[in-house]
């Protein structure tokens, strides 16, 4: 049983969804933090909501992989907190040990000379002992949002209808280039928001060594390098001190290599070892492909809800592409849909 903003208790059931008419129905496409946040608000507001996600597990680009008996973050690297609303969520996560404060101080690596310079203290960067994906799973579990995995939608048409099924509202919580593929040509207002909005690709290298063989650092922004933009010490990030590094490529390095990301692994390894002066080869490595890693330019609003009751949300909506803004985007869209349907 959940308590909505009005204080009343409500329960969303499969019967309500199938029969219809008892409560409004909303279909959310995308199981990243924006989609789950939106669905959580709708669920608490007494809306019958379902999430359909194309992946085998939820999380979106807050992705984590099991490698060599350990979880490694293969997507987003960390998150920060500025808004009071998100701070409440993060306080709950940290109290329960689901999230942890990682560091205030990042380093800078210059590719031109390999210099590692410790930066000035900044905002706290948070991570998760179970991988950042675990935070999305925790949010869905605690709010009871129903999610169907490996179930991508095909088409949203006027009505709105999702793959022919009539709903009261539909949400696309995904990168713009993916969203536009699902929008019918007749949905001109919605398509205008996401068409011709380029996103930048990236390749992520995950690599593990026998022991630590690099100078101590938490994470480093890489400047003046053609291959890498960021390297994180995943053992320090996770808190278990495992000798594992995660490196993200530049968009220019990734773009011609997206068709065969594994083949790009040796080049990524060469760059990591060069920048950190690592003499030993790793025991293992993996490469994760991100065709749409981040937007080239974010939208100037936190979400979009059309007159056709079709919503758009995600980390590309807001002033900056980051986890907090993705959560805010989905949360605000959820409240806007409740206001609209009420």
Phi and psi in degrees as a GROMACS rama.xvg file:
@    title "Ramachandran Plot"
@    xaxis  label "Phi"
@    yaxis  label "Psi"
@TYPE xy
-121.145  150.742  UNK-2
-105.686  121.874  UNK-3
-80.0583  -178.803  UNK-4
-65.6368  -24.4732  UNK-5
-81.1312  -9.41107  UNK-6
95.7804  -10.6726  UNK-7
-80.5133  154.388  UNK-8
-91.4354  143.407  UNK-9
-145.425  152.169  UNK-10
-134.095  125.446  UNK-11
-93.5276  123.847  UNK-12
-121.459  163.417  UNK-13
-63.0466  -33.5601  UNK-14
-63.1636  -44.4343  UNK-15
-60.0763  -40.3935  UNK-16
-66.8745  -46.3762  UNK-17
-69.6456  -42.3962  UNK-18
-75.4689  -42.1072  UNK-19
76.1103  163.732  UNK-20
87.9704  -23.5057  UNK-21
-75.7709  -46.5612  UNK-22
-141.357  158.701  UNK-23
-61.4407  150.378  UNK-24
-116.297  133.591  UNK-25
-130.507  132.519  UNK-26
-106.049  124.456  UNK-27
-107.656  122.759  UNK-28
-101.976  116.404  UNK-29
122.626  117.09  UNK-30
-104.182  28.8976  UNK-31
-80.948  -173.521  UNK-32
-66.4132  -30.5636  UNK-33
-67.1029  -45.9585  UNK-34
-64.5876  -42.2726  UNK-35
-69.6118  -38.2039  UNK-36
-63.1253  -43.8866  UNK-37
-61.6769  -47.6084  UNK-38
-63.8914  -35.1654  UNK-39
-64.3064  -42.1824  UNK-40
-63.9059  -44.0997  UNK-41
-63.4539  -42.4247  UNK-42
-60.0524  -45.8285  UNK-43
-67.6187  -23.9948  UNK-44
-88.7704  7.89765  UNK-45
85.4844  16.1636  UNK-46
-92.6641  138.736  UNK-47
-77.6132  111.404  UNK-48
-124.812  144.757  UNK-49
-133.957  143.85  UNK-50
-111.418  129.946  UNK-51
-114.645  128.36  UNK-52
-127.209  140.871  UNK-53
-75.807  -21.9014  UNK-54
-84.1211  170.652  UNK-55
-78.7852  -22.7866  UNK-56
-137.567  153.718  UNK-57
-77.9909  165.73  UNK-58
136.123  -29.1197  UNK-59
60.597  -131.711  UNK-60
-82.7348  1.17905  UNK-61
-86.8647  63.661  UNK-62
-95.4544  147.774  UNK-63
-138.7  145.757  UNK-64
-128.855  143.81  UNK-65
-83.9044  121.865  UNK-66
-137.058  126.911  UNK-67
55.5905  39.9142  UNK-68
76.4553  18.2011  UNK-69
-145.512  147.501  UNK-70
-83.2791  136.652  UNK-71
-131.96  133.137  UNK-72
-74.109  122.782  UNK-73
-111.597  -0.33892  UNK-74
-120.262  -115.754  UNK-75
-57.561  148.74  UNK-76
-97.6685  -32.1766  UNK-77
-171.45  178.62  UNK-78
-143.481  157.813  UNK-79
-119.704  171.02  UNK-80
-132.188  127.284  UNK-81
-130.357  -31.4955  UNK-82
-89.0146  143.508  UNK-83
-60.6616  -35.463  UNK-84
-64.9875  -47.212  UNK-85
-70.7505  -30.8412  UNK-86
-59.9764  -35.7813  UNK-87
-64.2451  -41.9365  UNK-88
-64.4331  -45.1642  UNK-89
-66.4702  -36.8239  UNK-90
-61.1384  -39.9358  UNK-91
-66.1371  -43.2421  UNK-92
-60.6429  -46.08  UNK-93
-69.7135  -36.215  UNK-94
-61.2595  -39.2371  UNK-95
-87.8939  -0.211546  UNK-96
78.6329  11.3976  UNK-97
-76.3595  -34.6372  UNK-98
-121.373  161.756  UNK-99
-143.773  146.78  UNK-100
-71.6781  132.647  UNK-101
-102.39  -66.8972  UNK-102
-160.051  156.58  UNK-103
-102.562  -15.076  UNK-104
-119.848  118.895  UNK-105
-106.415  158.415  UNK-106
-102.078  169.103  UNK-107
-125.229  129.866  UNK-108
-109.551  128.583  UNK-109
-99.3903  119.176  UNK-110
-66.2144  -23.3081  UNK-111
-67.013  -35.7032  UNK-112
-133.019  0.99319  UNK-113
74.0757  13.2151  UNK-114
-72.1211  131.966  UNK-115
-106.512  112.38  UNK-116
-116.884  127.901  UNK-117
-76.3629  128.132  UNK-118
-81.592  175.723  UNK-119
-74.4996  153.382  UNK-120
-59.376  140.57  UNK-121
-131.764  -155.71  UNK-122
-68.4544  157.116  UNK-123
-65.9432  130.702  UNK-124
-97.6572  129.746  UNK-125
-105.636  149.071  UNK-126
-135.796  -167.923  UNK-127
-138.612  129.086  UNK-128
-56.2515  -33.341  UNK-129
-94.5823  15.5627  UNK-130
89.1149  148.002  UNK-131
-62.0185  -29.0934  UNK-132
-59.1074  -29.99  UNK-133
-63.3374  -25.436  UNK-134
-69.9671  -38.9956  UNK-135
-66.6919  -43.3542  UNK-136
-62.4326  -39.2227  UNK-137
-64.3763  -42.5231  UNK-138
-62.4048  -43.4967  UNK-139
-66.2875  -40.6108  UNK-140
-67.4625  -44.6518  UNK-141
-71.3801  -24.1939  UNK-142
-99.1309  -6.54957  UNK-143
71.4974  27.5221  UNK-144
-72.1211  126.5  UNK-145
-77.1247  126.15  UNK-146
-125.327  132.8  UNK-147
-108.71  120.459  UNK-148
-88.7961  161.731  UNK-149
50.556  40.9695  UNK-150
-134.908  65.5331  UNK-151
-67.7943  146.753  UNK-152
-80.7867  162.083  UNK-153
-104.969  -53.6768  UNK-154
-147.669  138.04  UNK-155
-108.627  125.328  UNK-156
-119.617  165.167  UNK-157
-54.2392  146.858  UNK-158
148.893  -54.8474  UNK-159
-78.5795  153.829  UNK-160
-127.276  137.252  UNK-161
-111.386  112.294  UNK-162
51.4167  40.0159  UNK-163
89.4129  -11.9815  UNK-164
-90.5527  128.591  UNK-165
-74.1426  129.703  UNK-166
-131.488  164.347  UNK-167
-81.298  -25.9521  UNK-168
-159.029  153.661  UNK-169
-131.654  145.099  UNK-170
-126.934  133.271  UNK-171
-110.207  106.746  UNK-172
-109.14  82.6159  UNK-173
-164.298  167.934  UNK-174
-58.3209  149.587  UNK-175
-53.4455  -45.2409  UNK-176
-62.6724  -27.7487  UNK-177
-79.1541  -40.5389  UNK-178
-61.1512  -41.938  UNK-179
-65.0587  -26.029  UNK-180
-66.0346  -25.6653  UNK-181
-96.1512  -6.47224  UNK-182
-94.9915  125.339  UNK-183
-60.0274  150.321  UNK-184
-59.3855  -26.3622  UNK-185
-71.7392  -16.4361  UNK-186
-88.9826  71.1466  UNK-187
-67.6424  -38.2338  UNK-188
-65.6332  -42.521  UNK-189
-68.5879  -44.1037  UNK-190
-64.0148  -34.8188  UNK-191
-62.0584  -26.3364  UNK-192
-77.3027  -24.2444  UNK-193
-122.649  -12.1125  UNK-194
-74.4602  145.521  UNK-195
56.5913  38.2216  UNK-196
-116.341  97.0597  UNK-197
-69.0875  145.184  UNK-198
-118.858  151.573  UNK-199
-95.3654  137.494  UNK-200
-86.0029  168.736  UNK-201
-157.844  153.965  UNK-202
-116.313  135.901  UNK-203
-112.824  125.787  UNK-204
-97.6442  129.24  UNK-205
-114.688  126.39  UNK-206
-145.248  139.871  UNK-207
-123.891  139.054  UNK-208
-112.659  171.786  UNK-209
-68.5275  -36.6978  UNK-210
-154.77  171.115  UNK-211
-72.4936  122.068  UNK-212
-132.485  40.6667  UNK-213
-144.811  159.964  UNK-214
-63.4311  144.036  UNK-215
-62.9535  133.45  UNK-216
-165.788  159.578  UNK-217
-90.5505  -60.0185  UNK-218
-149.123  153.183  UNK-219
-138.774  127.996  UNK-220
-80.1599  129.248  UNK-221
-98.3363  124.225  UNK-222
-111.609  153.307  UNK-223
58.8688  40.9234  UNK-224
-134.039  138.439  UNK-225
-80.3346  -15.1864  UNK-226
-107.121  -44.5357  UNK-227
-120.274  152.315  UNK-228
-119.198  -18.5814  UNK-229
-160.317  139.747  UNK-230
-133.969  134.554  UNK-231
-122.763  140.354  UNK-232
-84.3697  101.789  UNK-233
-69.0724  -27.2635  UNK-234
-67.276  -41.4645  UNK-235
-72.1336  -35.3274  UNK-236
-65.5454  -43.0155  UNK-237
-81.4002  -24.3955  UNK-238
96.5679  1.11883  UNK-239
-103.081  0.819882  UNK-240
61.4087  22.5147  UNK-241
-64.3843  142.421  UNK-242
-79.4002  70.1838  UNK-243
-128.217  132.851  UNK-244
-116.687  146.909  UNK-245
-127.308  126.232  UNK-246
-127.353  140.475  UNK-247
-110.331  136.998  UNK-248
-84.5486  167.451  UNK-249
-74.5492  160.211  UNK-250
-65.2836  -37.6229  UNK-251
-65.7646  -35.7186  UNK-252
-70.7586  -38.3946  UNK-253
-74.0603  -39.1313  UNK-254
-52.4923  -49.1422  UNK-255
-80.9705  -0.276847  UNK-256
-116.781  8.41669  UNK-257
-65.3203  -30.3144  UNK-258
-69.7701  -25.2655  UNK-259
-141.322  73.1668  UNK-260
-63.7042  -32.8383  UNK-261
-61.0564  -36.8805  UNK-262
-65.5879  -20.5398  UNK-263
-81.6949  -10.9524  UNK-264
-56.4221  -49.98  UNK-265
-57.6039  -39.5983  UNK-266
-65.0291  -39.1088  UNK-267
-65.135  -40.5679  UNK-268
-63.8723  -42.4715  UNK-269
-57.5546  -42.9704  UNK-270
-66.0601  -43.4341  UNK-271
-61.4512  -47.9643  UNK-272
-66.4377  -35.7584  UNK-273
-65.7765  -46.1989  UNK-274
-68.9521  -34.5383  UNK-275
-104.02  6.34951  UNK-276
54.6893  49.0924  UNK-277
-95.1094  120.146  UNK-278
-83.3631  -30.3532  UNK-279
-90.2519  144.601  UNK-280
-75.5108  156.019  UNK-281
-75.1187  162.235  UNK-282
-76.8963  -29.3606  UNK-283
-155.872  159.783  UNK-284
-154.13  154.154  UNK-285
-135.853  158.102  UNK-286
-129.109  129.657  UNK-287
-108.484  130.294  UNK-288
-95.3071  133.533  UNK-289
-126.723  99.2537  UNK-290
-67.087  -31.3255  UNK-291
-127.944  78.7221  UNK-292
-76.7487  -42.613  UNK-293
-159.266  154.084  UNK-294
-73.3595  145.345  UNK-295
-65.9966  -33.9892  UNK-296
-148.853  130.908  UNK-297
-76.8933  157.074  UNK-298
-68.0668  155.842  UNK-299
-91.0994  11.1024  UNK-300
-132.684  163.657  UNK-301
-86.8624  -13.8993  UNK-302
-168.336  173.608  UNK-303
-136.813  132.644  UNK-304
-130.747  114.838  UNK-305
-84.5177  170.609  UNK-306
-66.1422  -16.564  UNK-307
-87.516  6.4626  UNK-308
63.1061  40.8621  UNK-309
-117.774  124.437  UNK-310
-108.129  150.242  UNK-311
-127.349  132.964  UNK-312
-152.977  167.916  UNK-313
144.701  -174.416  UNK-314
-76.1656  -6.70953  UNK-315
-84.5109  -1.54005  UNK-316
-108.622  118.854  UNK-317
128.177  -174.647  UNK-318
-75.4485  -22.8343  UNK-319
-154.059  143.647  UNK-320
-79.4244  101.36  UNK-321
-156.32  166.515  UNK-322
-61.3095  -44.1325  UNK-323
-58.9152  -43.8141  UNK-324
-68.4384  -31.5034  UNK-325
-64.789  -43.4566  UNK-326
-63.7253  -44.6755  UNK-327
-63.0872  -40.0878  UNK-328
-59.0168  -51.1396  UNK-329
-64.8691  -40.4684  UNK-330
-63.9129  -46.4779  UNK-331
-67.4927  -37.0788  UNK-332
-64.9049  -40.4804  UNK-333
-57.5872  -46.0277  UNK-334
-65.6677  -37.4916  UNK-335
-65.6741  -37.3097  UNK-336
-67.5985  -40.8622  UNK-337
-60.4526  -46.2525  UNK-338
-60.864  -40.3136  UNK-339
-65.8891  -47.045  UNK-340
-76.4591  -19.8418  UNK-341
